[in-house]
Amino acid sequence: MSFNRLDPQDFVVSADAVSTAVWSANQPTLSTFFTSSAQETGQSGEYYLNVLNTGSEQANSEIQFAIAYGDATGGGAASYNPDVNNYSPSITTYGSYRTLVLEDENANFTFGNVTGSYFYALSIERARYKETLFPGSLNLLLSSSVSGQTTLQLTDNSQDVPIPQYFGTMRAYQVISGSNGTAYNKTSGINSNNTGYTENSGSYGLFLPDIGTILLNGAALDISDTPEGINLNTDRTLNTDANNAQRLFVHMSGSGGASFDLGCQETITSDYIFVRSRSSEFNYSENPSFISGSTGEVIYSYFINNPTVYPTTVGLYNDANDLLAVAKLSKPIQKDFTKEALIRVKLDF
């Protein structure tokens, strides 16, 4: 067996972004929404509501995302202790996301240009996406409870801004009225500045692709006197189990073609190794059909000066002759003293 040492210029590293759908069965759109009554009434139901693609009793039922309600006042949820009205699951949720996203327990969430004190968190099930969510893929339809009002379509503003906002090293985009990462182009009336924000409540939330989370601005969704909101009517009463997560679920799964589009992406790093076999190299084989196993002599004298071999495999070894990787060719290649071969080996990791 013969070896050739690879040169540094034989190695090339490349990174490619690969995108795919988020929802189960590789579906780009989630159009059916179900919950589990057992989870909703259980202990975890005080903190979040799991949303499934089919009924929980069906074999292919899987969690797609969860809805949680966070409130800086602790309202909208029953207190842990009835004598302490502002200490409840809603304030725990608010504090958890504040620590995770803002990394400062004294900071406030700002949606667009307005500070918000309560929000709805859509946390995508970790098994549903790869490395991060894909900016520009968000298209969320919410039905309105206002009579005659059309649905509200939300997206992120990744296509409208040159760079995202950062919280530490975490990217953040504003959730706006629009589609496919771009605000609706309106020349008059609501959103006339083409930002996709509401007039007085800022943006509709934050899109956080690196942690698979969408925060929806409760104040923006509660708007009812214009087409900006959906009249969500969030209940922020202290020491009251308002089940606000269920309120949002109703508007997400309501009639009118409700749907949730979302994609994800990952960066695949590839190491390309170029293996060269020059005309004078690798022209003989140790295969028993080529040499005699007992004497090591070439069986056919014709192959002594004019050998022909058909390589099928490339082996990569370290300096201790340990086999590290094996690359199989799609088909054997013919090799003799009149031919050279250049084989590109791709290692993904």
C-alpha positions as CSV (number, residue, x, y, z in Angstrom):
1,M,0.0,0.0,0.0
2,S,1.3,3.4,-0.9
3,F,0.6,6.8,0.7
4,N,0.9,10.4,-0.3
5,R,1.1,13.2,2.2
6,L,-1.4,16.0,1.7
7,D,-0.2,19.5,1.4
8,P,-1.9,22.5,3.2
9,Q,-3.2,23.8,-0.1
10,D,-5.1,20.5,-0.6
11,F,-7.5,21.6,2.2
12,V,-10.4,24.1,1.6
13,V,-13.0,24.9,4.3
14,S,-16.5,26.1,3.2
15,A,-19.6,27.1,5.1
16,D,-23.1,26.8,3.5
17,A,-26.4,27.8,5.0
18,V,-29.2,25.3,4.5
19,S,-32.8,26.1,5.1
20,T,-35.9,23.9,5.6
21,A,-39.4,24.0,7.0
22,V,-40.1,23.9,10.7
23,W,-43.3,22.1,11.3
24,S,-43.7,18.3,11.5
25,A,-43.4,16.3,8.2
26,N,-41.3,19.1,6.9
27,Q,-44.4,21.3,6.3
28,P,-43.8,25.0,5.7
29,T,-47.3,26.0,6.9
30,L,-49.1,25.1,10.1
31,S,-52.8,25.5,9.4
32,T,-54.4,23.2,12.1
33,F,-53.9,24.0,15.8
34,F,-54.8,21.7,18.7
35,T,-54.2,21.6,22.4
36,S,-54.2,18.9,25.0
37,S,-56.8,19.3,27.8
38,A,-54.6,17.2,30.1
39,Q,-51.6,19.6,29.6
40,E,-53.8,22.7,29.8
41,T,-55.4,21.7,33.2
42,G,-52.1,20.2,34.5
43,Q,-49.5,22.0,36.5
44,S,-47.5,23.1,33.4
45,G,-50.7,24.7,32.1
46,E,-50.3,27.5,34.6
47,Y,-47.2,28.6,32.7
48,Y,-47.7,27.7,29.0
49,L,-50.0,26.1,26.5
50,N,-48.7,23.5,24.1
51,V,-50.0,23.6,20.5
52,L,-50.0,20.4,18.5
53,N,-50.4,19.7,14.8
54,T,-53.2,17.1,15.4
55,G,-55.4,16.0,18.2
56,S,-53.4,14.7,21.2
57,E,-55.1,11.3,20.9
58,Q,-53.7,10.7,17.4
59,A,-50.5,8.8,16.8
60,N,-48.8,11.5,14.7
61,S,-49.6,14.3,17.2
62,E,-46.5,16.3,18.0
63,I,-45.9,19.6,19.9
64,Q,-45.2,22.4,17.4
65,F,-44.8,25.4,19.8
66,A,-45.9,26.7,23.2
67,I,-47.7,29.9,24.1
68,A,-46.8,31.6,27.4
69,Y,-48.0,34.9,28.8
70,G,-45.6,37.2,30.6
71,D,-46.6,40.3,32.6
72,A,-44.3,42.6,34.6
73,T,-47.1,43.3,37.1
74,G,-47.9,39.6,37.7
75,G,-51.4,40.1,36.4
76,G,-53.5,37.7,34.4
77,A,-52.5,34.7,36.5
78,A,-53.4,33.3,39.9
79,S,-50.8,34.2,42.5
80,Y,-48.7,31.5,44.2
81,N,-49.7,33.0,47.5
82,P,-53.1,34.8,47.6
83,D,-51.6,37.3,50.0
84,V,-49.0,38.3,47.5
85,N,-50.9,39.5,44.4
86,N,-47.9,40.3,42.1
87,Y,-46.1,37.0,42.4
88,S,-47.5,34.6,39.9
89,P,-46.6,32.5,36.8
90,S,-47.0,35.5,34.5
91,I,-44.3,37.5,36.3
92,T,-42.1,34.4,36.5
93,T,-42.4,34.1,32.7
94,Y,-41.7,37.8,32.2
95,G,-38.6,37.6,34.4
96,S,-37.3,34.4,32.7
97,Y,-37.5,36.0,29.2
98,R,-36.1,39.2,30.5
99,T,-33.0,37.4,31.8
100,L,-32.7,35.2,28.7
101,V,-33.1,38.0,26.2
102,L,-32.1,41.3,27.8
103,E,-29.7,39.7,30.2
104,D,-30.6,42.4,32.8
105,E,-33.1,41.9,35.5
106,N,-33.7,45.7,35.6
107,A,-34.2,46.2,31.9
108,N,-37.6,46.6,30.1
109,F,-38.7,45.2,26.8
110,T,-39.0,47.8,24.0
111,F,-41.1,46.9,21.0
112,G,-40.1,49.3,18.2
113,N,-40.0,52.6,20.0
114,V,-42.4,51.8,22.9
115,T,-41.7,50.1,26.2
116,G,-44.0,47.1,26.8
117,S,-44.8,45.5,30.1
118,Y,-46.6,42.4,28.9
119,F,-46.2,40.0,26.0
120,Y,-47.1,36.6,24.6
121,A,-44.2,34.2,24.0
122,L,-44.3,31.7,21.1
123,S,-41.6,29.2,21.9
124,I,-40.9,26.9,19.0
125,E,-40.4,23.3,20.1
126,R,-36.7,22.6,19.9
127,A,-37.1,19.4,17.9
128,R,-38.9,21.3,15.2
129,Y,-35.9,23.5,14.0
130,K,-32.3,23.1,13.3
131,E,-29.7,25.7,14.3
132,T,-31.9,28.9,14.2
133,L,-35.1,30.2,12.8
134,F,-34.9,31.7,9.3
135,P,-35.4,35.5,9.2
136,G,-38.0,36.5,6.6
137,S,-39.8,33.2,6.8
138,L,-42.3,34.3,9.5
139,N,-45.9,34.8,8.3
140,L,-48.4,34.6,11.1
141,L,-52.2,35.2,10.5
142,L,-54.2,36.3,13.5
143,S,-58.0,36.5,13.3
144,S,-59.7,39.5,14.8
145,S,-62.7,39.5,17.1
146,V,-63.9,42.9,15.7
147,S,-66.9,42.4,13.5
148,G,-66.0,42.8,9.8
149,Q,-62.3,43.3,10.5
150,T,-59.9,41.2,8.4
151,T,-57.1,39.1,9.8
152,L,-53.8,40.6,10.9
153,Q,-50.7,39.3,9.1
154,L,-47.4,39.6,10.9
155,T,-43.8,39.0,9.8
156,D,-40.3,40.1,10.9
157,N,-38.6,43.1,9.4
158,S,-35.4,41.3,8.4
159,Q,-35.7,42.5,4.8
160,D,-36.3,46.1,5.7
161,V,-33.3,46.7,8.0
162,P,-29.6,46.4,7.0
163,I,-28.6,44.8,10.3
164,P,-30.6,43.3,13.1
165,Q,-30.8,44.6,16.7
166,Y,-28.6,42.8,19.1
167,F,-29.1,41.8,22.8
168,G,-25.6,40.7,23.7
169,T,-24.8,38.3,20.9
170,M,-28.5,37.5,20.3
171,R,-30.1,38.8,17.1
172,A,-33.5,40.4,17.3
173,Y,-35.9,41.7,14.6
174,Q,-39.1,43.6,15.1
175,V,-42.4,41.8,14.4
176,I,-44.4,44.0,12.0
177,S,-47.5,44.1,9.9
178,G,-46.4,42.7,6.6
179,S,-45.3,39.5,4.9
180,N,-42.0,37.6,4.0
181,G,-39.8,40.0,6.1
182,T,-41.2,43.2,4.6
183,A,-43.7,45.8,5.9
184,Y,-46.8,46.4,4.0
185,N,-46.4,49.4,1.7
186,K,-49.0,52.0,2.9
187,T,-49.0,55.5,1.6
188,S,-51.7,56.8,3.9
189,G,-53.4,56.1,7.2
190,I,-52.1,53.4,9.5
191,N,-48.4,52.5,9.1
192,S,-48.0,55.4,6.6
193,N,-44.3,55.4,7.4
194,N,-44.0,51.9,6.1
195,T,-42.4,50.5,9.2
196,G,-45.3,48.1,9.9
197,Y,-45.5,49.4,13.5
198,T,-48.7,50.5,15.2
199,E,-49.4,54.1,15.7
200,N,-49.1,54.3,19.5
201,S,-48.0,50.8,20.7
202,G,-44.8,50.3,18.7
203,S,-44.1,47.1,16.9
204,Y,-46.0,43.9,17.3
205,G,-43.1,42.2,19.1
206,L,-39.6,40.7,18.7
207,F,-38.5,37.9,16.5
208,L,-35.5,36.1,18.1
209,P,-34.2,33.5,15.6
210,D,-31.3,32.3,17.7
211,I,-33.4,31.0,20.6
212,G,-36.5,30.0,18.5
213,T,-38.8,32.5,20.1
214,I,-41.3,35.1,19.0
215,L,-42.5,37.7,21.6
216,L,-45.7,39.3,20.6
217,N,-46.5,42.8,22.1
218,G,-49.7,42.4,24.1
219,A,-50.5,46.1,23.9
220,A,-50.4,46.0,20.1
221,L,-52.6,42.9,19.8
222,D,-55.2,44.5,22.2
223,I,-55.9,47.4,19.9
224,S,-59.5,47.3,18.8
225,D,-60.5,50.7,17.3
226,T,-58.4,50.4,14.1
227,P,-57.3,47.5,11.8
228,E,-53.9,47.6,13.7
229,G,-55.0,45.1,16.4
230,I,-57.1,42.1,16.9
231,N,-59.0,43.2,20.0
232,L,-57.3,40.4,22.0
233,N,-58.6,41.9,25.2
234,T,-55.8,40.7,27.5
235,D,-56.9,40.4,31.1
236,R,-54.2,41.8,33.4
237,T,-56.2,41.5,36.7
238,L,-54.1,40.6,39.6
239,N,-54.6,37.2,41.3
240,T,-56.8,36.0,38.5
241,D,-56.3,33.0,36.2
242,A,-57.3,34.8,33.0
243,N,-55.9,32.0,30.8
244,N,-54.5,34.6,28.4
245,A,-52.5,32.0,26.5
246,Q,-55.8,30.4,25.5
247,R,-57.1,33.8,24.3
248,L,-54.2,34.1,21.8
249,F,-54.6,30.5,20.8
250,V,-58.3,31.2,19.8
251,H,-57.1,34.0,17.5
252,M,-54.4,31.9,16.0
253,S,-56.6,28.9,15.2
254,G,-59.7,31.0,14.4
255,S,-61.6,30.9,11.1
256,G,-60.5,33.0,8.1
257,G,-57.6,30.8,6.9
258,A,-55.4,31.1,10.0
259,S,-51.9,29.9,9.3
260,F,-48.4,30.0,10.7
261,D,-45.5,29.9,8.2
262,L,-42.0,29.5,9.6
263,G,-38.6,28.1,8.4
264,C,-35.3,27.3,9.9
265,Q,-31.7,27.2,8.8
266,E,-28.3,25.8,9.8
267,T,-24.8,26.4,8.7
268,I,-23.0,23.2,7.5
269,T,-19.3,23.4,7.5
270,S,-17.6,21.4,4.8
271,D,-13.9,20.4,4.6
272,Y,-12.9,19.8,1.0
273,I,-9.8,17.7,0.5
274,F,-8.3,17.4,-2.9
275,V,-6.5,14.1,-3.4
276,R,-4.2,14.0,-6.4
277,S,-2.9,10.9,-8.1
278,R,-0.2,11.8,-10.7
279,S,0.6,9.7,-13.7
280,S,3.4,7.8,-11.9
281,E,1.4,7.1,-8.7
282,F,-1.1,4.5,-7.6
283,N,-0.8,2.4,-10.8
284,Y,-0.4,-0.9,-9.0
285,S,-2.8,-2.8,-6.7
286,E,-2.5,-5.2,-3.9
287,N,-5.7,-6.9,-4.9
288,P,-5.3,-10.7,-5.2
289,S,-6.5,-10.5,-8.8
290,F,-3.4,-8.3,-9.6
291,I,-0.6,-9.9,-7.6
292,S,0.2,-13.4,-6.4
293,G,-0.6,-13.7,-2.7
294,S,2.3,-16.1,-2.1
295,T,5.1,-14.4,-4.0
296,G,3.9,-10.8,-4.4
297,E,4.6,-11.0,-8.1
298,V,2.4,-9.4,-10.7
299,I,0.2,-12.2,-12.1
300,Y,0.1,-10.9,-15.7
301,S,3.4,-9.8,-17.1
302,Y,1.6,-7.3,-19.3
303,F,0.8,-5.2,-16.2
304,I,4.4,-4.9,-15.1
305,N,5.2,-2.1,-17.5
306,N,1.7,-1.1,-18.5
307,P,-0.6,-1.6,-15.5
308,T,-4.2,-0.6,-15.4
309,V,-6.2,-0.2,-12.1
310,Y,-9.6,1.0,-11.1
311,P,-9.6,2.8,-7.8
312,T,-13.0,2.8,-5.9
313,T,-12.0,4.2,-2.5
314,V,-9.9,6.9,-0.9
315,G,-8.7,6.5,2.6
316,L,-7.5,9.3,4.8
317,Y,-4.9,8.5,7.4
318,N,-3.0,10.3,10.2
319,D,0.7,10.1,10.8
320,A,0.3,6.9,12.8
321,N,-1.3,5.2,9.8
322,D,-4.7,5.2,11.6
323,L,-7.6,5.3,9.1
324,L,-9.7,8.4,9.9
325,A,-12.2,8.6,7.0
326,V,-13.2,6.6,3.9
327,A,-14.6,8.2,0.8
328,K,-16.3,6.0,-1.8
329,L,-16.3,7.1,-5.5
330,S,-19.6,7.1,-7.3
331,K,-18.0,4.7,-9.9
332,P,-14.5,3.2,-10.4
333,I,-12.1,5.3,-12.4
334,Q,-9.4,4.0,-14.8
335,K,-5.9,4.8,-13.8
336,D,-2.5,4.0,-15.6
337,F,0.8,5.7,-16.4
338,T,-1.0,7.9,-19.0
339,K,-3.7,9.3,-16.7
340,E,-3.8,11.5,-13.6
341,A,-6.7,11.7,-11.2
342,L,-8.0,14.6,-9.0
343,I,-10.5,13.5,-6.5
344,R,-12.4,15.9,-4.3
345,V,-13.4,14.5,-0.9
346,K,-16.1,16.4,1.0
347,L,-16.4,16.0,4.8
348,D,-19.5,17.7,6.4
349,F,-19.6,18.4,10.1
